[in-house]
Amino acid sequence: MSESDDLHGRARQMREKAKDLRDAAEHTTDPGERQRLQDKARRLSSESEQVSGMASGDIYPME
């Protein structure tokens, strides 16, 4: 498996985790917990876009 394939797989896993977090946020009644889950989902989505971009050679990682 190539490094690009590894990065694509990692990006996919991050997107799936972000979706799970968004789903959990929709079902919680605690506003603080909802906000925390939504923030974490946004961070994971953003990171997955960066990882996906690196895998396709479009961007370089941010340092």
JOGI-V388910 format. One record per helix or strand of 3 or more residues. SS is the DSSP state (h for helix, s for strand). FROM is the first residue (numbers start at 1). TO is the last residue. If there is no record, write none. Layout:
BEGIN
ss->(SS:SS)
from->(FROM:FROM)
to->(TO:TO)
END
This chain:
BEGIN
ss->(h:h)
from->(3:31)
to->(27:56)
END
